[in-house]
Amino acid sequence: MSYNRRSFIKLSATFASGLAFLKISNSLASCNTTSGIDAINQDFGLQLYTLRDEMPKDPRGVLRQVASFGYKQLESYEHNQLGMFWGMEPAEFKNYVERLGMRITASHADIYKDFERKAGEAASIGMHYLICPSLGSQKTLDDYKKAADKFNECGEICKRNGLRFAYHNHDYTFKPLEGQIPQDVLMQNTGADLVDYEMDIYWVVTAGQDPLTWLNKYPNRFTLGHIKDRRKDAPASETGATTILGTGSIDYNKILKAASSKGMKYYFVEQEHYAGTTPIDAASANAEFMKNLKL
């Protein structure tokens, strides 16, 4: 079934969708997030996967450190034992991070398990996004079209609950397959009213693509960004080459200024490799880079 036909049937016939739209509008209107370029310097966040080895040991203690570095937003992920809220109830987690001067804006989540429940929990504490963190490389373009259908379904679930759905890319969706770029297939087969995208700028660059080209091609679709740098000495074939922001090859002054004008609203630092440093020290150094960006 095509997206347009299914969307017309479901969205025009469901009164709850209208209510959900009002919930989203009211939520966004009441949100005190800084907008535009100022959000990059003053309201940036951290993807907690950066601290994946530390978080399970002492979630509250690690979050205190994160707040002390100047992060204002959190993007969580689903730990296999502690979940998105790190062993706390959703409201407990929200209240704790707010006492630290931060807020939980989004989380990566397994979209194939209990997604309706997760959407309800996220909405109950005012989160704005649930995000599919990965698809894994698909074998055919038809596989990506099926994934797009799944994203539309997740988008409908999120919309009913008063939040948004997004997909976070890796490099494989930006590499040619059957004469096309899979990222195009995903974006062209998902509804802008249902599915946003989180541009992981590092992975776009690693795939040999230009982030600015994609921001210009799909304005207002990449509403979230992952900010992480790529080692200058890394060969093109090396995928695991993240490094401290400002020490690598990605020109974030140029990219983030453009991103803010093309609809990106949320900026989350992430780092996955730590040669010569520790995850905590990397999170601290990356926060300093974000605070001192000259845009």
C-alpha positions in Angstrom: 0.0 0.0 0.0 1.4 3.4 -0.9 2.1 6.0 1.8 -0.4 8.5 0.4 -3.3 6.2 0.3 -2.7 4.8 3.8 -2.1 8.3 5.2 -5.3 9.6 3.7 -7.4 6.7 5.2 -5.9 6.8 8.6 -5.2 10.5 9.2 -8.4 11.8 7.8 -10.5 9.3 9.6 -8.9 9.5 13.1 -10.1 12.2 15.4 -7.2 11.3 17.7 -4.7 12.6 15.2 -6.3 16.0 15.4 -5.9 15.9 19.2 -2.4 14.7 18.9 -1.6 17.7 16.6 -2.9 20.0 19.2 -0.8 18.3 21.9 2.3 18.7 19.8 1.6 22.4 19.0 0.9 23.2 22.7 4.0 21.3 23.8 6.3 23.1 21.3 4.7 26.4 22.1 5.5 25.9 25.8 9.0 24.6 25.3 11.7 27.0 26.4 14.4 25.8 24.0 16.6 28.4 22.4 16.1 28.6 18.7 18.3 29.1 15.7 22.1 29.6 15.9 21.9 30.4 19.7 20.6 26.8 20.3 23.9 25.4 19.0 26.0 27.3 21.6 23.6 27.6 24.5 21.2 24.7 24.3 23.2 21.7 22.9 22.8 18.2 24.2 24.6 14.9 24.7 23.7 11.5 23.3 24.3 9.3 26.3 25.8 6.5 24.2 29.0 8.6 24.4 29.1 7.4 28.1 27.9 3.8 27.5 30.5 2.2 29.7 30.0 4.7 32.6 26.3 5.2 32.7 25.3 1.7 33.8 27.7 1.9 36.8 26.2 5.1 38.3 23.6 6.8 36.2 22.8 9.6 38.6 26.5 10.4 39.3 27.3 10.4 35.6 24.4 12.7 34.8 25.6 15.1 37.5 28.9 15.3 35.6 27.2 15.8 32.3 25.3 18.7 33.7 28.4 20.3 35.1 30.0 20.4 31.6 27.2 22.6 30.4 24.9 20.2 28.5 21.3 21.3 28.6 19.5 18.5 26.7 19.8 14.7 26.8 19.3 12.2 24.1 19.1 8.8 25.8 19.2 5.3 24.3 17.8 2.0 25.3 20.1 0.1 27.6 19.5 -3.7 27.5 18.8 -3.8 31.3 18.1 -0.2 32.5 16.1 1.0 29.6 15.7 4.5 28.3 15.4 5.9 31.8 18.3 4.2 33.4 16.5 2.2 36.0 14.2 5.0 37.0 10.5 5.6 36.3 10.0 8.1 33.5 8.8 10.9 35.8 11.6 10.1 38.2 14.2 10.4 35.5 12.7 13.6 34.2 12.6 15.2 37.6 16.1 14.2 38.4 17.6 15.6 35.2 15.6 18.8 35.5 17.0 19.3 39.0 20.4 19.2 37.4 19.4 21.9 34.9 18.8 19.6 31.9 15.9 18.1 30.2 15.3 14.8 28.4 14.4 15.7 24.8 14.7 12.5 22.9 15.8 8.9 23.0 16.9 6.2 20.6 14.6 3.2 21.0 14.0 -0.3 19.6 11.1 0.3 17.3 10.3 -3.4 17.0 9.5 -4.0 20.7 6.7 -2.4 22.7 6.9 0.8 20.7 3.4 2.0 21.6 4.3 1.7 25.3 7.5 3.5 24.8 5.8 6.3 22.9 3.3 6.7 25.8 6.0 6.8 28.4 8.0 9.4 26.4 5.0 11.6 25.9 4.0 11.4 29.5 7.2 13.3 30.5 7.1 15.8 27.6 9.8 14.3 25.4 9.8 15.5 21.8 11.2 12.5 19.9 11.7 8.8 19.8 14.3 7.8 17.3 15.2 4.6 15.4 19.0 4.4 16.0 19.8 1.9 13.2 18.4 -0.3 10.4 21.5 -2.3 9.5 22.5 -2.3 5.9 19.7 -3.6 3.8 20.2 -5.8 0.7 17.8 -4.2 -1.7 15.9 -0.9 -2.3 12.7 -2.8 -1.7 14.0 -3.5 1.8 14.4 0.2 2.4 10.9 0.9 1.1 9.6 -1.6 3.7 11.6 0.2 6.3 10.0 3.4 5.2 6.6 1.8 5.7 7.6 0.9 9.2 8.8 4.4 9.9 5.5 5.8 8.8 3.7 3.4 11.2 6.0 4.5 14.0 5.4 8.1 13.1 1.6 7.5 13.4 2.1 6.0 16.8 4.2 8.9 17.9 1.8 11.4 16.5 -1.2 9.9 18.4 0.9 10.2 21.5 1.9 13.8 21.0 5.5 13.5 20.0 7.6 13.0 16.8 9.5 10.1 15.3 12.8 10.2 13.5 15.5 8.0 12.0 19.2 8.3 12.7 21.5 7.4 9.8 24.7 5.6 9.5 26.9 5.5 6.4 25.2 2.7 4.6 22.1 4.8 3.7 24.3 7.3 1.9 26.1 4.7 -0.2 24.7 3.8 -3.7 22.6 0.7 -4.0 21.0 -0.4 -7.3 21.8 3.0 -8.8 20.1 5.0 -6.0 21.0 6.4 -2.6 18.9 4.6 0.0 18.6 7.7 2.1 16.6 9.2 -0.8 14.3 6.2 -0.8 13.6 6.5 2.9 13.0 10.2 2.7 10.8 10.1 -0.4 8.7 7.3 1.0 8.0 8.7 4.4 5.6 11.5 5.1 7.0 14.8 6.4 4.0 15.0 8.8 5.1 11.7 10.3 8.9 11.1 10.0 11.8 13.4 10.7 15.5 12.6 10.4 18.5 12.9 12.7 21.5 13.6 10.5 24.6 12.0 12.0 27.0 14.3 10.2 30.0 12.1 10.9 28.4 9.2 9.1 27.4 11.3 6.1 31.0 12.5 5.7 32.3 9.0 6.3 30.1 7.8 3.4 31.8 10.4 1.1 28.8 12.7 1.0 28.4 16.4 1.7 26.0 17.2 4.6 25.3 20.6 3.1 24.0 19.0 -0.1 21.5 16.9 1.9 20.4 19.8 4.1 19.6 21.8 1.0 17.9 18.9 -0.8 15.6 18.1 2.1 15.0 21.3 4.1 13.1 20.9 7.4 13.5 17.1 7.3 16.7 16.9 9.2 15.4 18.4 12.5 18.0 16.8 14.8 21.8 16.4 14.4 24.6 14.3 15.8 27.7 16.3 16.2 30.9 14.3 16.2 34.3 14.8 14.5 36.4 12.6 12.2 40.1 12.1 12.7 42.2 14.0 10.1 44.5 11.1 9.5 41.7 8.5 9.1 41.7 6.8 5.6 38.4 7.0 3.8 37.9 3.3 4.4 38.0 3.6 8.2 34.6 4.0 9.8 35.6 4.0 13.5 37.4 7.3 13.6 35.5 9.7 15.9 37.6 12.2 17.8 37.3 15.3 20.0 35.3 18.1 18.3 37.5 20.7 16.7 40.5 18.3 16.3 39.2 16.5 13.3 38.4 17.3 9.6 34.7 18.3 9.7 34.0 22.0 9.4 31.2 22.4 12.0 31.2 26.2 11.8 30.1 26.0 8.2 27.8 23.0 8.5 25.9 24.0 11.7 25.3 27.5 10.5 23.7 26.1 7.4 21.8 23.4 9.4 20.2 26.0 11.6 18.8 27.7 8.5 17.5 24.5 7.0 15.3 23.4 10.0 17.7 21.6 12.4 16.6 22.4 15.9 18.4 19.9 18.2 22.1 19.3 18.4 23.5 16.3 20.2 27.2 15.7 20.8 28.3 12.1 20.4 31.7 10.4 20.4 32.3 6.6 20.1 36.1 6.3 20.1 38.5 7.7 22.7 42.2 7.3 21.6 44.3 9.2 24.1 41.4 10.3 26.4 38.4 9.0 28.4 34.7 9.2 27.6 34.1 11.6 30.5 37.0 13.8 29.4 35.8 13.7 25.8 32.3 14.8 26.8 33.8 17.7 28.7 36.1 18.8 25.9 33.2 18.5 23.4 31.0 20.7 25.5 33.7 23.4 25.5 33.9 23.2 21.7 30.1 23.7 21.4 30.1 26.6 23.8 32.9 28.4 21.9 31.8 27.8 18.3 32.0 31.0 16.3 29.0 31.0 13.9 
